[in-house]
Amino acid sequence: MAKISKKPAAKRPLKKAKASAAAPALTAHEDDDVCGCDVEIGDADATADADLPPARGGVEVMRAKRR
């Protein structure tokens, strides 16, 4: 059997992050301080699960390595 030599992978040069443009200042909206706590929602107002669009995306869970 012939030996297979493993060469280390060549490292790519790191790209420098471009400076992002300054984000515009957020302004308050007239509905920002509206509280919906006292709003009653009846069965007629609720959307059935079957009528909702399918979920997209999600959360990927990675197991942590134990020390």
PDB file of N, H, CA, C and O in Angstrom:
ATOM      1  N   MET A   1       0.824  -1.196   0.000  1.00  0.00           N
ATOM      2  CA  MET A   1       0.000   0.000   0.000  1.00  0.00           C
ATOM      3  C   MET A   1       0.859   1.246   0.000  1.00  0.00           C
ATOM      4  O   MET A   1       1.886   1.304   0.675  1.00  0.00           O
ATOM      5  N   ALA A   2       0.438   2.231  -0.752  1.00  0.00           N
ATOM      6  H   ALA A   2      -0.397   2.183  -1.300  1.00  0.00           H
ATOM      7  CA  ALA A   2       1.171   3.481  -0.813  1.00  0.00           C
ATOM      8  C   ALA A   2       0.672   4.417   0.280  1.00  0.00           C
ATOM      9  O   ALA A   2      -0.514   4.446   0.606  1.00  0.00           O
ATOM     10  N   LYS A   3       1.595   5.170   0.828  1.00  0.00           N
ATOM     11  H   LYS A   3       2.558   5.147   0.563  1.00  0.00           H
ATOM     12  CA  LYS A   3       1.224   6.138   1.854  1.00  0.00           C
ATOM     13  C   LYS A   3       0.677   7.388   1.184  1.00  0.00           C
ATOM     14  O   LYS A   3       1.181   7.841   0.156  1.00  0.00           O
ATOM     15  N   ILE A   4      -0.354   7.924   1.786  1.00  0.00           N
ATOM     16  H   ILE A   4      -0.764   7.556   2.621  1.00  0.00           H
ATOM     17  CA  ILE A   4      -0.932   9.172   1.285  1.00  0.00           C
ATOM     18  C   ILE A   4      -0.500  10.276   2.230  1.00  0.00           C
ATOM     19  O   ILE A   4      -0.807  10.253   3.422  1.00  0.00           O
ATOM     20  N   SER A   5       0.216  11.242   1.677  1.00  0.00           N
ATOM     21  H   SER A   5       0.466  11.261   0.709  1.00  0.00           H
ATOM     22  CA  SER A   5       0.653  12.353   2.526  1.00  0.00           C
ATOM     23  C   SER A   5      -0.439  13.419   2.562  1.00  0.00           C
ATOM     24  O   SER A   5      -1.044  13.758   1.545  1.00  0.00           O
ATOM     25  N   LYS A   6      -0.661  13.919   3.733  1.00  0.00           N
ATOM     26  H   LYS A   6      -0.169  13.644   4.559  1.00  0.00           H
ATOM     27  CA  LYS A   6      -1.664  14.979   3.890  1.00  0.00           C
ATOM     28  C   LYS A   6      -0.947  16.309   4.000  1.00  0.00           C
ATOM     29  O   LYS A   6      -0.156  16.534   4.916  1.00  0.00           O
ATOM     30  N   LYS A   7      -1.232  17.175   3.067  1.00  0.00           N
ATOM     31  H   LYS A   7      -1.874  16.993   2.323  1.00  0.00           H
ATOM     32  CA  LYS A   7      -0.650  18.508   3.105  1.00  0.00           C
ATOM     33  C   LYS A   7      -1.636  19.436   3.789  1.00  0.00           C
ATOM     34  O   LYS A   7      -2.844  19.295   3.598  1.00  0.00           O
ATOM     35  N   PRO A   8      -1.154  20.374   4.576  1.00  0.00           N
ATOM     36  CA  PRO A   8      -2.088  21.320   5.207  1.00  0.00           C
ATOM     37  C   PRO A   8      -2.768  22.171   4.138  1.00  0.00           C
ATOM     38  O   PRO A   8      -2.154  22.550   3.141  1.00  0.00           O
ATOM     39  N   ALA A   9      -4.030  22.460   4.363  1.00  0.00           N
ATOM     40  H   ALA A   9      -4.529  22.152   5.174  1.00  0.00           H
ATOM     41  CA  ALA A   9      -4.782  23.269   3.406  1.00  0.00           C
ATOM     42  C   ALA A   9      -4.203  24.672   3.348  1.00  0.00           C
ATOM     43  O   ALA A   9      -3.811  25.243   4.365  1.00  0.00           O
ATOM     44  N   ALA A  10      -4.158  25.212   2.152  1.00  0.00           N
ATOM     45  H   ALA A  10      -4.477  24.749   1.326  1.00  0.00           H
ATOM     46  CA  ALA A  10      -3.653  26.576   1.987  1.00  0.00           C
ATOM     47  C   ALA A  10      -4.632  27.556   2.610  1.00  0.00           C
ATOM     48  O   ALA A  10      -5.846  27.443   2.441  1.00  0.00           O
ATOM     49  N   LYS A  11      -4.086  28.506   3.322  1.00  0.00           N
ATOM     50  H   LYS A  11      -3.099  28.597   3.459  1.00  0.00           H
ATOM     51  CA  LYS A  11      -4.946  29.496   3.965  1.00  0.00           C
ATOM     52  C   LYS A  11      -5.259  30.608   2.980  1.00  0.00           C
ATOM     53  O   LYS A  11      -4.390  31.087   2.250  1.00  0.00           O
ATOM     54  N   ARG A  12      -6.511  31.000   2.980  1.00  0.00           N
ATOM     55  H   ARG A  12      -7.217  30.611   3.572  1.00  0.00           H
ATOM     56  CA  ARG A  12      -6.918  32.123   2.130  1.00  0.00           C
ATOM     57  C   ARG A  12      -6.673  33.421   2.873  1.00  0.00           C
ATOM     58  O   ARG A  12      -6.809  33.474   4.095  1.00  0.00           O
ATOM     59  N   PRO A  13      -6.312  34.468   2.148  1.00  0.00           N
ATOM     60  CA  PRO A  13      -6.136  35.753   2.824  1.00  0.00           C
ATOM     61  C   PRO A  13      -7.491  36.252   3.335  1.00  0.00           C
ATOM     62  O   PRO A  13      -8.512  36.111   2.662  1.00  0.00           O
ATOM     63  N   LEU A  14      -7.479  36.826   4.515  1.00  0.00           N
ATOM     64  H   LEU A  14      -6.650  36.941   5.061  1.00  0.00           H
ATOM     65  CA  LEU A  14      -8.708  37.352   5.103  1.00  0.00           C
ATOM     66  C   LEU A  14      -9.120  38.639   4.407  1.00  0.00           C
ATOM     67  O   LEU A  14      -8.295  39.494   4.086  1.00  0.00           O
ATOM     68  N   LYS A  15     -10.421  38.747   4.184  1.00  0.00           N
ATOM     69  H   LYS A  15     -11.092  38.052   4.445  1.00  0.00           H
ATOM     70  CA  LYS A  15     -10.935  39.967   3.582  1.00  0.00           C
ATOM     71  C   LYS A  15     -11.235  40.961   4.690  1.00  0.00           C
ATOM     72  O   LYS A  15     -11.771  40.593   5.735  1.00  0.00           O
ATOM     73  N   LYS A  16     -10.900  42.185   4.467  1.00  0.00           N
ATOM     74  H   LYS A  16     -10.464  42.484   3.618  1.00  0.00           H
ATOM     75  CA  LYS A  16     -11.191  43.212   5.456  1.00  0.00           C
ATOM     76  C   LYS A  16     -12.648  43.625   5.325  1.00  0.00           C
ATOM     77  O   LYS A  16     -13.176  43.755   4.220  1.00  0.00           O
ATOM     78  N   ALA A  17     -13.280  43.826   6.456  1.00  0.00           N
ATOM     79  H   ALA A  17     -12.851  43.720   7.353  1.00  0.00           H
ATOM     80  CA  ALA A  17     -14.688  44.241   6.456  1.00  0.00           C
ATOM     81  C   ALA A  17     -14.781  45.677   5.968  1.00  0.00           C
ATOM     82  O   ALA A  17     -13.992  46.542   6.347  1.00  0.00           O
ATOM     83  N   LYS A  18     -15.763  45.898   5.123  1.00  0.00           N
ATOM     84  H   LYS A  18     -16.404  45.195   4.815  1.00  0.00           H
ATOM     85  CA  LYS A  18     -15.978  47.253   4.636  1.00  0.00           C
ATOM     86  C   LYS A  18     -16.721  48.053   5.683  1.00  0.00           C
ATOM     87  O   LYS A  18     -17.569  47.518   6.397  1.00  0.00           O
ATOM     88  N   ALA A  19     -16.411  49.314   5.775  1.00  0.00           N
ATOM     89  H   ALA A  19     -15.722  49.749   5.195  1.00  0.00           H
ATOM     90  CA  ALA A  19     -17.109  50.177   6.725  1.00  0.00           C
ATOM     91  C   ALA A  19     -18.527  50.402   6.224  1.00  0.00           C
ATOM     92  O   ALA A  19     -18.738  50.788   5.074  1.00  0.00           O
ATOM     93  N   SER A  20     -19.492  50.157   7.096  1.00  0.00           N
ATOM     94  H   SER A  20     -19.321  49.843   8.030  1.00  0.00           H
ATOM     95  CA  SER A  20     -20.876  50.336   6.691  1.00  0.00           C
ATOM     96  C   SER A  20     -21.281  51.796   6.863  1.00  0.00           C
ATOM     97  O   SER A  20     -20.732  52.525   7.689  1.00  0.00           O
ATOM     98  N   ALA A  21     -22.250  52.191   6.063  1.00  0.00           N
ATOM     99  H   ALA A  21     -22.696  51.598   5.392  1.00  0.00           H
ATOM    100  CA  ALA A  21     -22.746  53.556   6.158  1.00  0.00           C
ATOM    101  C   ALA A  21     -23.470  53.715   7.491  1.00  0.00           C
ATOM    102  O   ALA A  21     -24.055  52.760   8.003  1.00  0.00           O
ATOM    103  N   ALA A  22     -23.430  54.892   8.034  1.00  0.00           N
ATOM    104  H   ALA A  22     -22.955  55.667   7.617  1.00  0.00           H
ATOM    105  CA  ALA A  22     -24.089  55.148   9.317  1.00  0.00           C
ATOM    106  C   ALA A  22     -25.592  54.930   9.162  1.00  0.00           C
ATOM    107  O   ALA A  22     -26.201  55.382   8.192  1.00  0.00           O
ATOM    108  N   ALA A  23     -26.173  54.237  10.121  1.00  0.00           N
ATOM    109  H   ALA A  23     -25.679  53.870  10.909  1.00  0.00           H
ATOM    110  CA  ALA A  23     -27.609  53.960  10.094  1.00  0.00           C
ATOM    111  C   ALA A  23     -28.371  55.243  10.400  1.00  0.00           C
ATOM    112  O   ALA A  23     -27.958  56.029  11.253  1.00  0.00           O
ATOM    113  N   PRO A  24     -29.497  55.454   9.695  1.00  0.00           N
ATOM    114  CA  PRO A  24     -30.274  56.654   9.988  1.00  0.00           C
ATOM    115  C   PRO A  24     -30.891  56.565  11.382  1.00  0.00           C
ATOM    116  O   PRO A  24     -31.191  55.475  11.870  1.00  0.00           O
ATOM    117  N   ALA A  25     -31.075  57.700  12.004  1.00  0.00           N
ATOM    118  H   ALA A  25     -30.832  58.585  11.608  1.00  0.00           H
ATOM    119  CA  ALA A  25     -31.653  57.738  13.344  1.00  0.00           C
ATOM    120  C   ALA A  25     -33.119  57.309  13.277  1.00  0.00           C
ATOM    121  O   ALA A  25     -33.855  57.714  12.377  1.00  0.00           O
ATOM    122  N   LEU A  26     -33.530  56.487  14.240  1.00  0.00           N
ATOM    123  H   LEU A  26     -32.933  56.159  14.971  1.00  0.00           H
ATOM    124  CA  LEU A  26     -34.907  56.043  14.296  1.00  0.00           C
ATOM    125  C   LEU A  26     -35.784  57.144  14.872  1.00  0.00           C
ATOM    126  O   LEU A  26     -35.387  57.864  15.788  1.00  0.00           O
ATOM    127  N   THR A  27     -36.966  57.256  14.326  1.00  0.00           N
ATOM    128  H   THR A  27     -37.289  56.671  13.583  1.00  0.00           H
ATOM    129  CA  THR A  27     -37.895  58.256  14.835  1.00  0.00           C
ATOM    130  C   THR A  27     -39.079  57.549  15.475  1.00  0.00           C
ATOM    131  O   THR A  27     -39.430  56.435  15.084  1.00  0.00           O
ATOM    132  N   ALA A  28     -39.683  58.185  16.440  1.00  0.00           N
ATOM    133  H   ALA A  28     -39.398  59.090  16.757  1.00  0.00           H
ATOM    134  CA  ALA A  28     -40.844  57.618  17.132  1.00  0.00           C
ATOM    135  C   ALA A  28     -42.059  57.694  16.222  1.00  0.00           C
ATOM    136  O   ALA A  28     -42.234  58.663  15.483  1.00  0.00           O
ATOM    137  N   HIS A  29     -42.890  56.674  16.280  1.00  0.00           N
ATOM    138  H   HIS A  29     -42.748  55.887  16.880  1.00  0.00           H
ATOM    139  CA  HIS A  29     -44.119  56.635  15.509  1.00  0.00           C
ATOM    140  C   HIS A  29     -45.271  56.881  16.458  1.00  0.00           C
ATOM    141  O   HIS A  29     -45.182  56.555  17.642  1.00  0.00           O
ATOM    142  N   GLU A  30     -46.339  57.444  15.960  1.00  0.00           N
ATOM    143  H   GLU A  30     -46.411  57.709  14.998  1.00  0.00           H
ATOM    144  CA  GLU A  30     -47.457  57.799  16.835  1.00  0.00           C
ATOM    145  C   GLU A  30     -48.110  56.582  17.480  1.00  0.00           C
ATOM    146  O   GLU A  30     -48.755  56.713  18.521  1.00  0.00           O
ATOM    147  N   ASP A  31     -47.955  55.390  16.880  1.00  0.00           N
ATOM    148  H   ASP A  31     -47.432  55.283  16.035  1.00  0.00           H
ATOM    149  CA  ASP A  31     -48.563  54.187  17.449  1.00  0.00           C
ATOM    150  C   ASP A  31     -47.594  53.395  18.333  1.00  0.00           C
ATOM    151  O   ASP A  31     -47.944  52.312  18.803  1.00  0.00           O
ATOM    152  N   ASP A  32     -46.382  53.916  18.569  1.00  0.00           N
ATOM    153  H   ASP A  32     -46.098  54.796  18.188  1.00  0.00           H
ATOM    154  CA  ASP A  32     -45.393  53.173  19.334  1.00  0.00           C
ATOM    155  C   ASP A  32     -45.811  52.929  20.776  1.00  0.00           C
ATOM    156  O   ASP A  32     -45.415  51.920  21.360  1.00  0.00           O
ATOM    157  N   ASP A  33     -46.584  53.803  21.357  1.00  0.00           N
ATOM    158  H   ASP A  33     -46.906  54.622  20.883  1.00  0.00           H
ATOM    159  CA  ASP A  33     -46.950  53.632  22.758  1.00  0.00           C
ATOM    160  C   ASP A  33     -48.398  53.179  22.929  1.00  0.00           C
ATOM    161  O   ASP A  33     -49.034  53.491  23.935  1.00  0.00           O
ATOM    162  N   VAL A  34     -48.918  52.443  21.946  1.00  0.00           N
ATOM    163  H   VAL A  34     -48.401  52.189  21.129  1.00  0.00           H
ATOM    164  CA  VAL A  34     -50.266  51.894  22.046  1.00  0.00           C
ATOM    165  C   VAL A  34     -50.152  50.518  22.699  1.00  0.00           C
ATOM    166  O   VAL A  34     -49.363  49.679  22.266  1.00  0.00           O
ATOM    167  N   CYS A  35     -50.941  50.300  23.735  1.00  0.00           N
ATOM    168  H   CYS A  35     -51.582  50.982  24.087  1.00  0.00           H
ATOM    169  CA  CYS A  35     -50.918  49.030  24.453  1.00  0.00           C
ATOM    170  C   CYS A  35     -52.094  48.182  23.996  1.00  0.00           C
ATOM    171  O   CYS A  35     -53.219  48.675  23.920  1.00  0.00           O
ATOM    172  N   GLY A  36     -51.850  46.922  23.694  1.00  0.00           N
ATOM    173  H   GLY A  36     -50.936  46.521  23.756  1.00  0.00           H
ATOM    174  CA  GLY A  36     -52.914  46.025  23.262  1.00  0.00           C
ATOM    175  C   GLY A  36     -53.342  45.068  24.353  1.00  0.00           C
ATOM    176  O   GLY A  36     -54.023  44.079  24.079  1.00  0.00           O
ATOM    177  N   CYS A  37     -52.954  45.346  25.583  1.00  0.00           N
ATOM    178  H   CYS A  37     -52.401  46.149  25.805  1.00  0.00           H
ATOM    179  CA  CYS A  37     -53.262  44.436  26.685  1.00  0.00           C
ATOM    180  C   CYS A  37     -54.761  44.281  26.926  1.00  0.00           C
ATOM    181  O   CYS A  37     -55.221  43.196  27.282  1.00  0.00           O
ATOM    182  N   ASP A  38     -55.514  45.341  26.738  1.00  0.00           N
ATOM    183  H   ASP A  38     -55.140  46.222  26.449  1.00  0.00           H
ATOM    184  CA  ASP A  38     -56.944  45.302  27.052  1.00  0.00           C
ATOM    185  C   ASP A  38     -57.808  44.915  25.856  1.00  0.00           C
ATOM    186  O   ASP A  38     -59.035  44.935  25.957  1.00  0.00           O
ATOM    187  N   VAL A  39     -57.197  44.563  24.732  1.00  0.00           N
ATOM    188  H   VAL A  39     -56.200  44.547  24.651  1.00  0.00           H
ATOM    189  CA  VAL A  39     -57.951  44.191  23.543  1.00  0.00           C
ATOM    190  C   VAL A  39     -58.409  42.749  23.690  1.00  0.00           C
ATOM    191  O   VAL A  39     -57.599  41.855  23.937  1.00  0.00           O
ATOM    192  N   GLU A  40     -59.701  42.527  23.539  1.00  0.00           N
ATOM    193  H   GLU A  40     -60.359  43.253  23.338  1.00  0.00           H
ATOM    194  CA  GLU A  40     -60.228  41.170  23.627  1.00  0.00           C
ATOM    195  C   GLU A  40     -60.342  40.592  22.224  1.00  0.00           C
ATOM    196  O   GLU A  40     -60.856  41.237  21.310  1.00  0.00           O
ATOM    197  N   ILE A  41     -59.855  39.368  22.069  1.00  0.00           N
ATOM    198  H   ILE A  41     -59.437  38.843  22.811  1.00  0.00           H
ATOM    199  CA  ILE A  41     -59.905  38.690  20.780  1.00  0.00           C
ATOM    200  C   ILE A  41     -60.799  37.468  20.942  1.00  0.00           C
ATOM    201  O   ILE A  41     -60.532  36.583  21.755  1.00  0.00           O
ATOM    202  N   GLY A  42     -61.856  37.442  20.156  1.00  0.00           N
ATOM    203  H   GLY A  42     -62.073  38.161  19.495  1.00  0.00           H
ATOM    204  CA  GLY A  42     -62.782  36.319  20.218  1.00  0.00           C
ATOM    205  C   GLY A  42     -62.414  35.245  19.222  1.00  0.00           C
ATOM    206  O   GLY A  42     -61.480  35.412  18.438  1.00  0.00           O
ATOM    207  N   ASP A  43     -63.143  34.142  19.249  1.00  0.00           N
ATOM    208  H   ASP A  43     -63.901  34.006  19.886  1.00  0.00           H
ATOM    209  CA  ASP A  43     -62.877  33.037  18.322  1.00  0.00           C
ATOM    210  C   ASP A  43     -63.078  33.458  16.870  1.00  0.00           C
ATOM    211  O   ASP A  43     -62.417  32.925  15.978  1.00  0.00           O
ATOM    212  N   ALA A  44     -63.975  34.402  16.621  1.00  0.00           N
ATOM    213  H   ALA A  44     -64.512  34.835  17.345  1.00  0.00           H
ATOM    214  CA  ALA A  44     -64.223  34.857  15.250  1.00  0.00           C
ATOM    215  C   ALA A  44     -63.027  35.632  14.704  1.00  0.00           C
ATOM    216  O   ALA A  44     -62.816  35.675  13.492  1.00  0.00           O
ATOM    217  N   ASP A  45     -62.237  36.249  15.600  1.00  0.00           N
ATOM    218  H   ASP A  45     -62.408  36.214  16.584  1.00  0.00           H
ATOM    219  CA  ASP A  45     -61.077  37.041  15.182  1.00  0.00           C
ATOM    220  C   ASP A  45     -59.811  36.201  15.035  1.00  0.00           C
ATOM    221  O   ASP A  45     -58.864  36.620  14.369  1.00  0.00           O
ATOM    222  N   ALA A  46     -59.786  35.034  15.643  1.00  0.00           N
ATOM    223  H   ALA A  46     -60.555  34.693  16.184  1.00  0.00           H
ATOM    224  CA  ALA A  46     -58.584  34.192  15.627  1.00  0.00           C
ATOM    225  C   ALA A  46     -58.445  33.483  14.282  1.00  0.00           C
ATOM    226  O   ALA A  46     -59.445  33.144  13.650  1.00  0.00           O
ATOM    227  N   THR A  47     -57.224  33.264  13.851  1.00  0.00           N
ATOM    228  H   THR A  47     -56.411  33.540  14.364  1.00  0.00           H
ATOM    229  CA  THR A  47     -56.942  32.534  12.610  1.00  0.00           C
ATOM    230  C   THR A  47     -56.661  31.076  12.961  1.00  0.00           C
ATOM    231  O   THR A  47     -55.852  30.789  13.843  1.00  0.00           O
ATOM    232  N   ALA A  48     -57.313  30.183  12.286  1.00  0.00           N
ATOM    233  H   ALA A  48     -57.970  30.416  11.569  1.00  0.00           H
ATOM    234  CA  ALA A  48     -57.096  28.754  12.524  1.00  0.00           C
ATOM    235  C   ALA A  48     -55.698  28.359  12.067  1.00  0.00           C
ATOM    236  O   ALA A  48     -55.167  28.935  11.117  1.00  0.00           O
ATOM    237  N   ASP A  49     -55.101  27.381  12.736  1.00  0.00           N
ATOM    238  H   ASP A  49     -55.532  26.912  13.507  1.00  0.00           H
ATOM    239  CA  ASP A  49     -53.757  26.931  12.371  1.00  0.00           C
ATOM    240  C   ASP A  49     -53.689  26.472  10.918  1.00  0.00           C
ATOM    241  O   ASP A  49     -52.685  26.699  10.243  1.00  0.00           O
ATOM    242  N   ALA A  50     -54.738  25.837  10.438  1.00  0.00           N
ATOM    243  H   ALA A  50     -55.554  25.653  10.986  1.00  0.00           H
ATOM    244  CA  ALA A  50     -54.752  25.338   9.061  1.00  0.00           C
ATOM    245  C   ALA A  50     -54.734  26.478   8.046  1.00  0.00           C
ATOM    246  O   ALA A  50     -54.310  26.279   6.907  1.00  0.00           O
ATOM    247  N   ASP A  51     -55.185  27.665   8.440  1.00  0.00           N
ATOM    248  H   ASP A  51     -55.529  27.826   9.365  1.00  0.00           H
ATOM    249  CA  ASP A  51     -55.226  28.814   7.534  1.00  0.00           C
ATOM    250  C   ASP A  51     -53.936  29.617   7.532  1.00  0.00           C
ATOM    251  O   ASP A  51     -53.772  30.524   6.715  1.00  0.00           O
ATOM    252  N   LEU A  52     -53.015  29.296   8.438  1.00  0.00           N
ATOM    253  H   LEU A  52     -53.148  28.560   9.102  1.00  0.00           H
ATOM    254  CA  LEU A  52     -51.750  30.028   8.502  1.00  0.00           C
ATOM    255  C   LEU A  52     -50.788  29.491   7.461  1.00  0.00           C
ATOM    256  O   LEU A  52     -50.843  28.307   7.130  1.00  0.00           O
ATOM    257  N   PRO A  53     -49.897  30.340   6.931  1.00  0.00           N
ATOM    258  CA  PRO A  53     -48.907  29.852   5.956  1.00  0.00           C
ATOM    259  C   PRO A  53     -47.897  28.938   6.652  1.00  0.00           C
ATOM    260  O   PRO A  53     -47.716  29.031   7.866  1.00  0.00           O
ATOM    261  N   PRO A  54     -47.245  28.063   5.900  1.00  0.00           N
ATOM    262  CA  PRO A  54     -46.246  27.183   6.518  1.00  0.00           C
ATOM    263  C   PRO A  54     -45.076  28.001   7.066  1.00  0.00           C
ATOM    264  O   PRO A  54     -44.733  29.057   6.534  1.00  0.00           O
ATOM    265  N   ALA A  55     -44.485  27.499   8.120  1.00  0.00           N
ATOM    266  H   ALA A  55     -44.764  26.642   8.552  1.00  0.00           H
ATOM    267  CA  ALA A  55     -43.359  28.191   8.749  1.00  0.00           C
ATOM    268  C   ALA A  55     -42.136  28.127   7.846  1.00  0.00           C
ATOM    269  O   ALA A  55     -41.962  27.172   7.088  1.00  0.00           O
ATOM    270  N   ARG A  56     -41.290  29.150   7.931  1.00  0.00           N
ATOM    271  H   ARG A  56     -41.432  29.925   8.547  1.00  0.00           H
ATOM    272  CA  ARG A  56     -40.030  29.190   7.197  1.00  0.00           C
ATOM    273  C   ARG A  56     -38.913  29.459   8.183  1.00  0.00           C
ATOM    274  O   ARG A  56     -39.128  30.055   9.238  1.00  0.00           O
ATOM    275  N   GLY A  57     -37.739  29.023   7.836  1.00  0.00           N
ATOM    276  H   GLY A  57     -37.565  28.539   6.978  1.00  0.00           H
ATOM    277  CA  GLY A  57     -36.591  29.296   8.694  1.00  0.00           C
ATOM    278  C   GLY A  57     -36.597  28.375   9.891  1.00  0.00           C
ATOM    279  O   GLY A  57     -36.899  27.188   9.769  1.00  0.00           O
ATOM    280  N   GLY A  58     -36.274  28.900  11.010  1.00  0.00           N
ATOM    281  H   GLY A  58     -36.028  29.864  11.109  1.00  0.00           H
ATOM    282  CA  GLY A  58     -36.248  28.115  12.223  1.00  0.00           C
ATOM    283  C   GLY A  58     -35.009  28.408  13.028  1.00  0.00           C
ATOM    284  O   GLY A  58     -34.258  29.336  12.728  1.00  0.00           O
ATOM    285  N   VAL A  59     -34.805  27.617  14.039  1.00  0.00           N
ATOM    286  H   VAL A  59     -35.415  26.863  14.283  1.00  0.00           H
ATOM    287  CA  VAL A  59     -33.657  27.785  14.916  1.00  0.00           C
ATOM    288  C   VAL A  59     -32.813  26.521  14.841  1.00  0.00           C
ATOM    289  O   VAL A  59     -33.320  25.411  15.004  1.00  0.00           O
ATOM    290  N   GLU A  60     -31.557  26.698  14.601  1.00  0.00           N
ATOM    291  H   GLU A  60     -31.145  27.600  14.468  1.00  0.00           H
ATOM    292  CA  GLU A  60     -30.646  25.559  14.563  1.00  0.00           C
ATOM    293  C   GLU A  60     -29.989  25.444  15.928  1.00  0.00           C
ATOM    294  O   GLU A  60     -29.411  26.409  16.428  1.00  0.00           O
ATOM    295  N   VAL A  61     -30.077  24.274  16.526  1.00  0.00           N
ATOM    296  H   VAL A  61     -30.547  23.490  16.120  1.00  0.00           H
ATOM    297  CA  VAL A  61     -29.507  24.057  17.848  1.00  0.00           C
ATOM    298  C   VAL A  61     -28.229  23.258  17.683  1.00  0.00           C
ATOM    299  O   VAL A  61     -28.217  22.198  17.057  1.00  0.00           O
ATOM    300  N   MET A  62     -27.168  23.774  18.247  1.00  0.00           N
ATOM    301  H   MET A  62     -27.178  24.635  18.756  1.00  0.00           H
ATOM    302  CA  MET A  62     -25.890  23.071  18.191  1.00  0.00           C
ATOM    303  C   MET A  62     -25.542  22.627  19.602  1.00  0.00           C
ATOM    304  O   MET A  62     -25.652  23.394  20.558  1.00  0.00           O
ATOM    305  N   ARG A  63     -25.124  21.387  19.713  1.00  0.00           N
ATOM    306  H   ARG A  63     -25.034  20.763  18.937  1.00  0.00           H
ATOM    307  CA  ARG A  63     -24.752  20.876  21.032  1.00  0.00           C
ATOM    308  C   ARG A  63     -23.395  21.439  21.439  1.00  0.00           C
ATOM    309  O   ARG A  63     -22.458  21.482  20.642  1.00  0.00           O
ATOM    310  N   ALA A  64     -23.311  21.865  22.678  1.00  0.00           N
ATOM    311  H   ALA A  64     -24.073  21.831  23.325  1.00  0.00           H
ATOM    312  CA  ALA A  64     -22.047  22.395  23.186  1.00  0.00           C
ATOM    313  C   ALA A  64     -21.121  21.241  23.552  1.00  0.00           C
ATOM    314  O   ALA A  64     -21.575  20.184  23.990  1.00  0.00           O
ATOM    315  N   LYS A  65     -19.850  21.447  23.374  1.00  0.00           N
ATOM    316  H   LYS A  65     -19.481  22.306  23.018  1.00  0.00           H
ATOM    317  CA  LYS A  65     -18.880  20.429  23.760  1.00  0.00           C
ATOM    318  C   LYS A  65     -18.687  20.477  25.268  1.00  0.00           C
ATOM    319  O   LYS A  65     -18.538  21.546  25.859  1.00  0.00           O
ATOM    320  N   ARG A  66     -18.693  19.316  25.869  1.00  0.00           N
ATOM    321  H   ARG A  66     -18.814  18.447  25.389  1.00  0.00           H
ATOM    322  CA  ARG A  66     -18.471  19.253  27.317  1.00  0.00           C
ATOM    323  C   ARG A  66     -17.005  19.414  27.609  1.00  0.00           C
ATOM    324  O   ARG A  66     -16.145  18.963  26.853  1.00  0.00           O
ATOM    325  N   ARG A  67     -16.741  20.048  28.691  1.00  0.00           N
ATOM    326  H   ARG A  67     -17.440  20.414  29.306  1.00  0.00           H
ATOM    327  CA  ARG A  67     -15.339  20.256  29.097  1.00  0.00           C
ATOM    328  C   ARG A  67     -14.945  19.261  30.120  1.00  0.00           C
ATOM    329  O   ARG A  67     -13.806  19.273  30.586  1.00  0.00           O
TER     330      ARG A  67
END
